[in-house]
Amino acid sequence: MYHKPVMLRECLEGLHIKPDGVYVDVTFGGGGHSRKILESLGANGKLYGFDQDADAQQNTLDDERFTLIPHNFRHLKRFLKLNGIKKVDGILADLGVSSHQLDIPERGFSYRFPADLDMRMNQQGSQTAADILNKYSPDKLQNILSQYGEVRNARTLAQALVQARHQRPFRSTNDLVSIAENTARGSRAKYLAQVFQALRIEVNEEMDTLKEMLTQALDILKPEGRLVVMSYHSLEDRLVKNFLRYGNFDNEPQKDFYGKIHRPFKLITRKAVTASEEEIKENNRARSAKLRVGELA
């Protein structure tokens, strides 16, 4: 079961859909957002969906206005061009791992199930979570855990992981949990979730992929085209916030010859939009969601 779309109404309002427009859902998943976008499109409208996950590709929509592109959204510009599309009216990204992926034990995304340490969103990818745990240096493991998982005692855990792999290589989620449990601080569930998140982000190159997609959005959005991005952790949200503000990831304004700051986007949302208490009660995934919307100037 794919997750119920978070802040569906707010996402659609953010896209400001034109009936004859061209839109892209770069995180197709179960198709929840895409179905609603199609409802707002007229006969001449067009929607493209991206998803590298073979499971998600089984959900393709039977609608002549819809095309599913089975690739990572870091290749957004290239595959739109192959489909004859140079400019679009709106881009929607609902980032992170889906409930469906978390709930399938054999994918290895969750500490709750015994499974191979996989975590690849693209199951044709070459590197798994087990490869990272068994091959990365202590410093590199510490950096990933600290930066991507915000694990407070990342150094301690990294050292424990390296020591453990000398005894026996990591193969299963249980192998990882048995070591991480011993260094857990605070809530066990939260700690393990942070560790698994850090590995998942590294396996799938999620931060680099997001940067590439956002940068390409500048080239393919039409003037007044909308960029709508929903993130679920602070690292992603910070990237999106800085990009919408200044068109880069450094949080540094770019000035022209006259000292005027260049702002590629008009901010439709000054602050991140969060889900209502009512929605959070119905859908726990909405608790950490932050939605930001920009319009190309």
SULQUI-V632826 format. One record per residue. N is the residue number from 0. RES is the residue in three letters. PSI is psi in whole degrees, 0 to 359 (* if undefined). OMEGA is omega in whole degrees, -180 to 180 (NA if undefined). D_CENTER is the distance of its C-alpha to the mean C-alpha in Angstrom with 2 decimals. Layout:
N:RES:PSI:OMEGA:D_CENTER, N:RES:PSI:OMEGA:D_CENTER
This chain:
0:MET:121:177:18.59, 1:TYR:154:-175:15.18, 2:HIS:153:174:14.14, 3:LYS:131:-178:15.84, 4:PRO:134:180:13.83, 5:VAL:140:178:13.39, 6:MET:49:-176:15.46, 7:LEU:313:180:16.33, 8:ARG:315:-178:19.37, 9:GLU:323:178:17.80, 10:CYS:315:-179:15.16, 11:LEU:319:177:18.14, 12:GLU:321:179:20.30, 13:GLY:322:179:17.86, 14:LEU:333:179:17.91, 15:HIS:60:-167:21.72, 16:ILE:130:172:22.25, 17:LYS:133:-176:25.34, 18:PRO:326:-178:27.00, 19:ASP:19:-176:27.55, 20:GLY:172:177:24.29, 21:VAL:125:-175:21.71, 22:TYR:158:180:18.09, 23:VAL:127:171:14.82, 24:ASP:101:-172:12.14, 25:VAL:353:178:9.53, 26:THR:73:-171:7.78, 27:PHE:311:177:11.28, 28:GLY:239:179:11.23, 29:GLY:358:176:14.49, 30:GLY:10:-177:15.30, 31:GLY:312:178:15.80, 32:HIS:319:-177:14.68, 33:SER:319:179:16.27, 34:ARG:318:-179:19.50, 35:LYS:325:176:19.93, 36:ILE:316:180:19.34, 37:LEU:325:178:22.03, 38:GLU:333:-178:24.32, 39:SER:350:-180:24.35, 40:LEU:147:175:25.01, 41:GLY:188:-177:28.60, 42:ALA:331:-178:30.17, 43:ASN:1:178:29.36, 44:GLY:163:-178:25.69, 45:LYS:138:179:23.04, 46:LEU:132:175:19.45, 47:TYR:134:177:17.34, 48:GLY:141:176:14.43, 49:PHE:136:169:12.22, 50:ASP:126:-179:11.20, 51:GLN:350:-176:12.18, 52:ASP:123:-179:12.80, 53:ALA:326:178:16.55, 54:ASP:316:-179:16.51, 55:ALA:328:-178:14.49, 56:GLN:343:176:16.93, 57:GLN:348:-176:19.72, 58:ASN:12:-176:18.74, 59:THR:146:-173:19.59, 60:LEU:136:180:21.54, 61:ASP:81:-178:25.23, 62:ASP:126:-175:25.55, 63:GLU:344:179:27.03, 64:ARG:355:-174:24.88, 65:PHE:137:175:21.66, 66:THR:125:176:20.55, 67:LEU:127:180:17.82, 68:ILE:112:-172:16.81, 69:PRO:59:-178:15.96, 70:HIS:163:176:14.02, 71:ASN:142:-177:10.83, 72:PHE:357:173:9.86, 73:ARG:345:178:11.08, 74:HIS:26:-175:14.37, 75:LEU:303:-174:14.10, 76:LYS:317:-177:17.46, 77:ARG:312:-175:19.31, 78:PHE:334:171:18.83, 79:LEU:319:179:19.44, 80:LYS:320:178:22.55, 81:LEU:336:176:23.62, 82:ASN:12:176:23.55, 83:GLY:18:-177:25.71, 84:ILE:121:178:23.26, 85:LYS:327:-177:23.42, 86:LYS:147:179:22.38, 87:VAL:162:-178:20.39, 88:ASP:343:-179:20.78, 89:GLY:148:178:17.24, 90:ILE:131:177:13.54, 91:LEU:131:176:11.11, 92:ALA:122:175:7.30, 93:ASP:96:-166:6.19, 94:LEU:173:173:2.57, 95:GLY:187:-178:3.52, 96:VAL:144:-179:6.79, 97:SER:159:175:9.32, 98:SER:324:179:12.80, 99:HIS:313:-180:14.30, 100:GLN:320:180:12.83, 101:LEU:326:-172:13.89, 102:ASP:355:176:17.22, 103:ILE:105:-172:18.26, 104:PRO:318:-172:20.13, 105:GLU:348:178:20.56, 106:ARG:340:175:16.91, 107:GLY:18:-179:17.33, 108:PHE:338:-171:14.12, 109:SER:141:175:16.36, 110:TYR:351:-175:19.37, 111:ARG:341:-174:21.17, 112:PHE:142:171:22.24, 113:PRO:128:-177:24.29, 114:ALA:168:172:22.68, 115:ASP:146:177:22.28, 116:LEU:83:-175:19.85, 117:ASP:278:176:17.56, 118:MET:14:177:13.78, 119:ARG:126:173:13.19, 120:MET:321:172:10.76, 121:ASN:109:-173:13.26, 122:GLN:359:173:16.50, 123:GLN:355:-179:18.41, 124:GLY:154:-172:16.76, 125:SER:333:-173:19.47, 126:GLN:130:178:18.26, 127:THR:172:177:17.79, 128:ALA:324:178:17.45, 129:ALA:319:178:21.26, 130:ASP:317:-179:21.76, 131:ILE:312:-178:20.07, 132:LEU:328:-176:22.17, 133:ASN:343:-172:25.28, 134:LYS:331:-173:25.19, 135:TYR:149:176:23.54, 136:SER:160:178:26.04, 137:PRO:318:-179:26.38, 138:ASP:321:-179:25.34, 139:LYS:320:176:22.16, 140:LEU:316:179:21.26, 141:GLN:317:-179:22.15, 142:ASN:316:179:19.98, 143:ILE:312:-178:16.81, 144:LEU:321:-179:17.73, 145:SER:312:-174:18.62, 146:GLN:313:-173:15.91, 147:TYR:335:-180:12.74, 148:GLY:349:-176:14.34, 149:GLU:39:177:16.84, 150:VAL:123:-171:19.46, 151:ARG:321:179:22.75, 152:ASN:50:-175:25.05, 153:ALA:322:-178:22.90, 154:ARG:316:180:26.06, 155:THR:315:-180:27.96, 156:LEU:317:-180:25.36, 157:ALA:317:179:24.92, 158:GLN:320:179:28.71, 159:ALA:322:180:28.99, 160:LEU:317:-180:26.54, 161:VAL:319:178:28.53, 162:GLN:319:-178:31.77, 163:ALA:323:-176:30.74, 164:ARG:341:175:29.73, 165:HIS:332:178:33.25, 166:GLN:317:-178:34.64, 167:ARG:130:-179:32.35, 168:PRO:149:176:29.19, 169:PHE:131:178:25.98, 170:ARG:322:-173:25.40, 171:SER:164:176:24.16, 172:THR:325:178:21.97, 173:ASN:325:177:25.36, 174:ASP:316:-179:26.34, 175:LEU:314:-179:23.48, 176:VAL:319:-176:24.04, 177:SER:329:178:27.76, 178:ILE:313:-176:27.36, 179:ALA:327:179:24.64, 180:GLU:326:-176:26.68, 181:ASN:341:180:29.53, 182:THR:3:-175:27.75, 183:ALA:138:173:25.82, 184:ARG:139:179:26.40, 185:GLY:219:-179:26.35, 186:SER:124:178:24.59, 187:ARG:313:-177:24.26, 188:ALA:315:-179:21.39, 189:LYS:317:-179:19.35, 190:TYR:311:-180:20.32, 191:LEU:322:178:19.42, 192:ALA:321:178:15.99, 193:GLN:319:179:15.42, 194:VAL:314:-180:16.88, 195:PHE:322:177:14.84, 196:GLN:315:-179:11.52, 197:ALA:315:180:12.95, 198:LEU:318:180:13.96, 199:ARG:317:179:10.84, 200:ILE:319:180:9.00, 201:GLU:315:-180:12.28, 202:VAL:317:-173:12.84, 203:ASN:6:179:9.85, 204:GLU:44:-170:10.17, 205:GLU:323:-178:6.56, 206:MET:317:178:8.24, 207:ASP:320:180:10.69, 208:THR:317:179:8.66, 209:LEU:316:179:7.02, 210:LYS:317:-179:10.70, 211:GLU:318:-180:12.15, 212:MET:315:-179:10.56, 213:LEU:317:180:11.61, 214:THR:319:179:14.92, 215:GLN:330:-180:15.60, 216:ALA:325:178:15.08, 217:LEU:325:-177:18.16, 218:ASP:330:-171:20.18, 219:ILE:349:176:19.47, 220:LEU:139:173:19.52, 221:LYS:159:172:23.07, 222:PRO:134:-175:24.82, 223:GLU:10:173:23.80, 224:GLY:150:-174:20.67, 225:ARG:138:173:17.83, 226:LEU:117:-175:14.25, 227:VAL:117:-175:12.41, 228:VAL:129:177:9.03, 229:MET:124:-178:8.12, 230:SER:166:-174:6.55, 231:TYR:3:171:7.92, 232:HIS:162:-168:9.41, 233:SER:329:-179:11.76, 234:LEU:311:178:10.59, 235:GLU:313:-176:7.59, 236:ASP:322:180:10.08, 237:ARG:318:177:12.83, 238:LEU:312:-178:11.51, 239:VAL:316:180:10.99, 240:LYS:311:-180:14.33, 241:ASN:321:-178:16.19, 242:PHE:316:179:15.19, 243:LEU:329:-178:16.33, 244:ARG:315:-171:19.36, 245:TYR:354:-179:20.62, 246:GLY:14:176:18.73, 247:ASN:181:-175:17.99, 248:PHE:10:-175:16.18, 249:ASP:355:-175:19.48, 250:ASN:34:180:20.23, 251:GLU:123:179:23.45, 252:PRO:141:174:25.08, 253:GLN:129:-177:26.48, 254:LYS:147:177:30.08, 255:ASP:187:-176:32.34, 256:PHE:329:-177:35.97, 257:TYR:5:178:37.14, 258:GLY:7:-180:34.72, 259:LYS:134:-180:32.69, 260:ILE:131:178:28.97, 261:HIS:120:178:26.80, 262:ARG:104:-176:24.11, 263:PRO:337:-177:22.30, 264:PHE:144:165:20.79, 265:LYS:126:-178:22.61, 266:LEU:114:176:20.67, 267:ILE:328:175:20.72, 268:THR:112:179:19.31, 269:ARG:322:176:21.14, 270:LYS:159:178:19.36, 271:ALA:137:176:16.07, 272:VAL:134:178:16.79, 273:THR:162:-177:16.59, 274:ALA:153:177:17.55, 275:SER:159:177:21.26, 276:GLU:324:180:23.03, 277:GLU:315:180:24.00, 278:GLU:321:180:20.53, 279:ILE:322:178:19.54, 280:LYS:322:-178:22.71, 281:GLU:334:-173:21.86, 282:ASN:99:-174:18.17, 283:ASN:333:179:17.31, 284:ARG:334:-177:13.52, 285:ALA:344:-173:14.22, 286:ARG:318:-175:15.75, 287:SER:4:-175:13.00, 288:ALA:138:174:11.23, 289:LYS:127:-176:11.88, 290:LEU:131:176:12.25, 291:ARG:143:-176:13.50, 292:VAL:131:175:15.45, 293:GLY:150:177:17.37, 294:GLU:127:-178:20.15, 295:LEU:128:-177:21.22, 296:ALA:*:NA:24.65
